[in-house]
Amino acid sequence: MKKLIAFLAMMASPLTAQDFSEGSEARSWNLYAEVPAKFEATVVDLLCTFTGDCPADCGAGKRQLGLLRTADDALILPMKNSQPAFTGAAVELQPFCNQTITVDGLMIDDPELGANNVYLVQTIVPPGGGDKIKANTWTKNWAAEHPEAKGKGPWFRRDPRIKSIIAEEGYLGLGVELDEAWIADNF
């Protein structure tokens, strides 16, 4: 009977699950199903991983990057950096293409949400150690790439690409004429 109880206890807890929250200094965003997670991983080009199309520089910042976790070879999807704007993490990870780094952030993993290994990178420790790097360079890089868009307010209100799409398709994406009619009716 003792052996049966021990066997059932082992079956009730996942044998391969690891707790990556130990040592994490990640700030909570109070998101549903968030868990602090700090781990070592190799930065990979997701298209390369899935299709074999592998440019040497992980797509020069034009592709979504992933984290191949060292401890269990799980593919982690870093969807966001540590800034409030929901910008991607590719800008933060690009300098470490095909290198092993340590990341600290928040993991969201909930089957009911359809979220599996979704990660919000807050800090990066480069290969071989060194100083922690905050994952907050996206807006700084955007400002450097778009000096003509200086001004107050959120970056997306000044982004030339976004303004061009709005000019062509309207705010609702239904065309400028329909936008104007909708705005006149509702405001």
C-alpha positions as CSV (number, residue, x, y, z in Angstrom):
1,M,0.0,0.0,0.0
2,K,2.9,2.4,0.8
3,K,4.3,1.8,-2.6
4,L,1.0,2.6,-4.3
5,I,0.6,5.8,-2.3
6,A,4.2,6.9,-3.2
7,F,3.5,6.1,-6.9
8,L,0.3,8.1,-6.9
9,A,2.0,11.0,-5.2
10,M,4.7,11.0,-7.9
11,M,2.1,10.9,-10.6
12,A,0.2,13.8,-9.1
13,S,3.2,16.2,-9.4
14,P,4.9,16.7,-12.8
15,L,8.3,15.1,-12.6
16,T,9.9,17.4,-15.3
17,A,8.4,20.7,-14.1
18,Q,11.1,23.1,-12.9
19,D,10.6,26.3,-10.9
20,F,12.3,29.1,-12.7
21,S,11.2,31.7,-10.2
22,E,14.1,31.2,-7.8
23,G,16.4,34.2,-7.9
24,S,14.1,36.2,-10.1
25,E,13.9,39.9,-9.4
26,A,11.1,40.5,-12.0
27,R,8.6,43.2,-11.3
28,S,5.0,42.0,-11.3
29,W,2.7,43.5,-13.9
30,N,-0.4,42.0,-12.2
31,L,-1.2,40.0,-15.3
32,Y,-3.3,36.9,-15.1
33,A,-1.1,33.7,-14.8
34,E,2.2,35.6,-14.6
35,V,5.0,33.9,-12.8
36,P,8.5,35.4,-12.3
37,A,11.1,33.4,-14.3
38,K,14.8,33.7,-14.6
39,F,16.7,31.2,-16.8
40,E,19.6,30.7,-19.2
41,A,18.6,30.5,-22.9
42,T,20.0,30.8,-26.4
43,V,18.6,33.6,-28.6
44,V,17.2,32.0,-31.8
45,D,15.6,33.2,-34.9
46,L,12.1,31.6,-34.9
47,L,11.8,31.3,-38.7
48,C,15.2,29.6,-38.7
49,T,14.1,27.2,-36.0
50,F,10.8,26.3,-37.8
51,T,11.8,26.4,-41.5
52,G,15.6,26.2,-41.8
53,D,15.8,29.7,-43.4
54,C,18.7,30.9,-41.2
55,P,20.4,34.3,-42.0
56,A,23.6,34.7,-40.0
57,D,22.3,37.7,-38.1
58,C,18.9,36.3,-37.1
59,G,17.2,38.5,-39.7
60,A,18.9,41.8,-38.8
61,G,16.0,42.8,-36.4
62,K,13.3,42.1,-39.0
63,R,12.3,38.7,-37.5
64,Q,10.7,37.5,-34.2
65,L,13.2,36.0,-31.9
66,G,12.8,33.2,-29.4
67,L,14.6,31.8,-26.4
68,L,15.7,28.2,-26.4
69,R,15.9,27.5,-22.7
70,T,19.1,25.6,-21.7
71,A,17.6,23.6,-18.8
72,D,14.9,21.8,-20.8
73,D,15.2,22.9,-24.5
74,A,11.8,24.6,-24.2
75,L,11.1,27.2,-26.9
76,I,10.1,30.4,-25.1
77,L,8.3,33.2,-27.0
78,P,9.6,36.6,-25.7
79,M,6.6,38.8,-26.7
80,K,7.5,42.0,-24.8
81,N,10.2,44.0,-23.2
82,S,10.0,45.8,-19.8
83,Q,8.4,49.0,-21.2
84,P,4.7,49.8,-20.6
85,A,4.1,50.0,-24.4
86,F,3.5,46.5,-25.8
87,T,6.6,46.5,-28.0
88,G,8.3,43.3,-28.9
89,A,11.5,42.0,-27.3
90,A,13.4,41.5,-30.6
91,V,15.2,44.8,-30.4
92,E,16.5,43.8,-26.9
93,L,17.5,40.3,-28.0
94,Q,19.0,41.0,-31.5
95,P,22.5,41.8,-30.2
96,F,22.6,38.4,-28.7
97,C,21.7,36.4,-31.8
98,N,22.7,32.7,-31.4
99,Q,24.3,33.5,-28.0
100,T,23.4,32.1,-24.6
101,I,22.2,34.7,-22.1
102,T,20.4,34.8,-18.8
103,V,17.0,36.5,-18.8
104,D,14.7,37.6,-16.0
105,G,11.1,38.5,-16.5
106,L,7.5,37.2,-16.3
107,M,6.3,33.9,-17.8
108,I,2.6,33.5,-18.8
109,D,1.6,29.9,-19.2
110,D,-2.1,29.1,-19.1
111,P,-3.8,26.6,-21.4
112,E,-7.2,28.2,-20.8
113,L,-5.8,31.5,-22.2
114,G,-4.0,29.6,-25.0
115,A,-0.8,31.0,-23.6
116,N,2.2,28.6,-23.6
117,N,5.6,29.9,-22.6
118,V,4.9,33.6,-23.4
119,Y,7.6,35.7,-21.8
120,L,8.1,39.3,-20.9
121,V,11.8,40.1,-20.8
122,Q,12.8,42.6,-18.1
123,T,16.5,42.2,-17.8
124,I,19.3,40.4,-19.7
125,V,22.7,39.3,-18.5
126,P,25.1,38.9,-21.5
127,P,27.1,35.7,-22.3
128,G,29.7,35.0,-19.7
129,G,28.1,37.3,-17.1
130,G,28.6,41.0,-16.6
131,D,26.2,43.8,-15.8
132,K,22.5,43.3,-16.1
133,I,20.9,45.2,-19.0
134,K,17.4,46.5,-18.7
135,A,15.2,45.5,-21.5
136,N,14.0,49.1,-22.2
137,T,15.7,50.2,-25.4
138,W,12.9,49.9,-27.9
139,T,11.6,53.5,-27.7
140,K,15.2,54.9,-27.6
141,N,16.0,52.9,-30.8
142,W,12.7,54.1,-32.4
143,A,13.5,57.7,-31.6
144,A,17.0,57.4,-33.1
145,E,15.5,55.8,-36.3
146,H,12.8,58.5,-36.6
147,P,14.3,61.9,-35.6
148,E,11.7,63.6,-37.8
149,A,9.0,62.4,-35.3
150,K,10.2,64.3,-32.3
151,G,7.5,65.7,-30.1
152,K,5.3,65.1,-27.1
153,G,3.0,62.2,-26.6
154,P,3.2,58.5,-27.3
155,W,5.6,57.4,-30.0
156,F,2.8,55.7,-32.0
157,R,0.9,59.0,-32.5
158,R,4.1,60.3,-34.2
159,D,5.3,57.2,-36.1
160,P,5.5,58.0,-39.8
161,R,4.6,54.4,-40.8
162,I,1.4,54.5,-38.6
163,K,0.5,58.0,-39.8
164,S,0.8,56.8,-43.4
165,I,-1.5,53.8,-42.8
166,I,-4.1,56.0,-41.1
167,A,-4.0,58.5,-44.0
168,E,-4.6,55.6,-46.5
169,E,-7.0,53.4,-44.6
170,G,-8.4,55.6,-41.8
171,Y,-8.4,55.0,-38.1
172,L,-10.8,52.1,-38.3
173,G,-9.1,50.5,-41.3
174,L,-12.3,50.8,-43.3
175,G,-11.2,53.7,-45.5
176,V,-11.0,57.5,-45.0
177,E,-14.6,58.2,-46.2
178,L,-16.2,55.6,-43.8
179,D,-14.0,56.9,-41.0
180,E,-15.2,60.5,-41.6
181,A,-18.8,59.4,-41.7
182,W,-18.5,57.3,-38.5
183,I,-16.7,60.2,-36.7
184,A,-19.4,62.7,-37.7
185,D,-22.1,60.4,-36.5
186,N,-20.5,59.4,-33.2
187,F,-18.6,62.5,-32.1
